[in-house]
Amino acid sequence: MTIMKRGKYYYLKRRVPARFKHLEPREYVYTSLHTDSASAAEAKATSVWSELTGAWEAELAGSTALAQERFDAAQRLAEHRGFQWQPVAQVAELPTDQLLERVEAATMTNGQPSRIRGEAFLGGAEKPALTVSAALKEYWALSADALRGKSADQERRWANPRKKAVGNFLKVVGDIPLDQLSADHMLDFREWWWDRIELEGLTPNSANKDFTHFGKVMKTVARMKRLGFAPPVDGYRFADGQSRPRPPFPTDFIRDKILAPGALRGMNDDARLILLGMINTGYRPSEGAGLLPEHIVLDAEVPHIDIQPVGRALKTRRSRRKIPLVGVSLEAFRAMPGGAPRYRNKASVTLTINNFLRGNGLTPSSDHTCYGLRHSFEDRLLVAGVDERVRRDLMGHALNREEYGEGGGLQLRHEAVSKIAL
C-alpha cells in the first residue's frame, strides 16, 4: 500500500488483487483520501481500502445465480459506493445530476456498461420473492441482538416457540411468498387453531403464543429488510384467553336456507361436496377433504365413507370410523364419487365454505361457521334419542367408559342417521 501526495491531497495507490481483475481492469487504483494531512491520510488508508475491497466483494457476489444473494449483493454494492439502492422506477425519477452520477458509476473504466453495477446503482436487481420459511431464516440474523449474552440452552428455548409458530403456519397454509400473506391466510390459521382447542383440549393461550411469535417474525423481517409493506398479522388472537364455542345450525335453517334450490350455486364443486357431505355425517371438514376414492363406498348394502389415516394423521384414535351416507350427503357423493381432490391435504376448504356462507346470507349469525354443521348433526342425533355409544362412534369421540365390541356396526349407525337425515 502506497500513500502519495498529488497536488494538494493525499492518495492511496494499491495493486488490484487478482481475484478482482475482471471487475477492475486497471492494474493499480488511485483513490483520494480527501485530506492534506499525512497523519490523517495514514489513518484513513486502511478503512478506504477496506471499503474498496468490500465493494468488489459485493460485486463479485452479484454474479451468483441465486436471486436473493444477487439482490443482497446489489444493495451492499450500492451502499459501498455511497448510494441507497432504489428500484429502477424510483431511480428514473431522480434529479438529473443524481441520475447521471449513478449512470457514470455503473460504467466500467473501459467504458463498457456493467450488469452488476447496473443492478446496484440503477435499480436493475429484481427483488426476489421472500417466502415465509425464508423469512424465518432471515429473522435469526436480524434478531442477533436479542440473543446477546444468552447461553446455548437459552437460545434454544428462545428460538423454539418461533420455529413452532412458523412451522404450524406452513402446515396449514404452505410456504407462500411473504408479500402475498393475506387476512384470509391468517383466518385459515386461526380456524385450524380453533379446531385444535376444541378437539384436543388445548388452551387458547397456546394459539395466542403462535399468533404473537409468528406476527413478530414476519413484521420484523418486513421492516428490517425494507420490504415496503406491513404483513397483516395482527388481530387474530382469541379474546380474553377464551374461544367461543361454535353454535350449531338450526335444522330448519339448514333445510330452508342452505338446502334451498340454487342456494349453493357459485360454490366450487369440491367445497359444495364437503359441505353437503357434512350435513348428514357430521365429519370434520378436513376428514371430508381427505377422503380418497376407495374410501367412498357407494355400491355396498349400506353406502358409507371410511375415514382412514391414509396420507394424513387423524385427530384421535377414535376418528378412524365408518359413517353411513344418507339424504343429501349420499346424493352429493354419488355425483362426485372421487371425492374432493382440490382440497386434499389442504386446510383452505373451511375458509372457502365459511366465506361463501357468510357472503350469501347462509349463516344465522356472525358466530356460525361450517363447523356448526357438525354440532348440528350431533344435536339431531341426541334429540332423536340415539344411544350415546352410537353417537360417539359416528362423531369419532372417545367413550367415557370402557369400550366393548363394535357398537352395533354399520347397520345400526345407518338406522340412527336415517332418523335425522335431511
C-alpha positions, 0 to 999 in steps of 0.5 A: 500500500502506497500513500502519495501526495498529488497536488494538494491531497493525499492518495492511496495507490494499491495493486488490484488483487487478482481475484478482482481483475475482471471487475477492475481492469486497471492494474493499480487504483488511485483513490483520494483520501480527501485530506492534506494531512499525512497523519490523517491520510495514514489513518484513513488508508486502511478503512478506504481500502477496506471499503474498496475491497468490500465493494468488489466483494459485493460485486463479485457476489452479484454474479451468483445465480441465486436471486436473493444473494444477487439482490443482497449483493446489489444493495451492499454494492450500492451502499459501498459506493455511497448510494441507497439502492432504489428500484429502477422506477424510483431511480428514473425519477431522480434529479438529473445530476443524481441520475447521471452520477449513478449512470457514470458509476455503473460504467466500467473504466473501459467504458463498457456498461456493467450488469452488476453495477447496473443492478446496484446503482440503477435499480436493475436487481429484481427483488426476489420473492421472500417466502415465509420459511425464508423469512424465518431464516432471515429473522435469526440474523436480524434478531442477533441482538436479542440473543446477546449474552444468552447461553446455548440452552437459552437460545434454544428455548428462545428460538423454539416457540418461533420455529413452532409458530412458523412451522404450524403456519406452513402446515396449514397454509404452505410456504407462500411468498411473504408479500402475498400473506393475506387476512384470509391466510391468517383466518385459515390459521386461526380456524385450524387453531380453533379446531385444535382447542376444541378437539384436543383440549388445548388452551387458547393461550397456546394459539395466542403464543403462535399468533404473537411469535409468528406476527413478530417474525414476519413484521420484523423481517418486513421492516428490517429488510425494507420490504415496503409493506406491513404483513397483516398479522395482527388481530387474530388472537382469541379474546380474553384467553377464551374461544367461543364455542361454535353454535350449531345450525338450526335444522330448519335453517339448514333445510330452508336456507342452505338446502334451498334450490340454487342456494349453493350455486357459485360454490366450487364443486369440491367445497359444495361436496364437503359441505353437503357431505357434512350435513348428514355425517357430521365429519370434520371438514378436513376428514371430508377433504381427505377422503380418497376414492376407495374410501367412498363406498357407494355400491355396498348394502349400506353406502358409507365413507371410511375415514382412514389415516391414509396420507394424513394423521387423524385427530384421535384414535377414535376418528378412524370410523365408518359413517353411513351416507344418507339424504343429501350427503349420499346424493352429493357423493354419488355425483362426485364419487372421487371425492374432493381432490382440490382440497386434499391435504389442504386446510383452505376448504373451511375458509372457502365454505365459511366465506361463501356462507357468510357472503350469501346470507347462509349463516344465522349469525356472525358466530356460525361457521361450517363447523356448526354443521357438525354440532348440528348433526350431533344435536339431531342425533341426541334429540332423536334419542340415539344411544350415546355409544352410537353417537360417539362412534359416528362423531369419532369421540372417545367413550367415557367408559370402557369400550366393548365390541363394535357398537352395533356396526354399520347397520345400526349407525345407518338406522340412527342417521336415517332418523335425522337425515335431511 
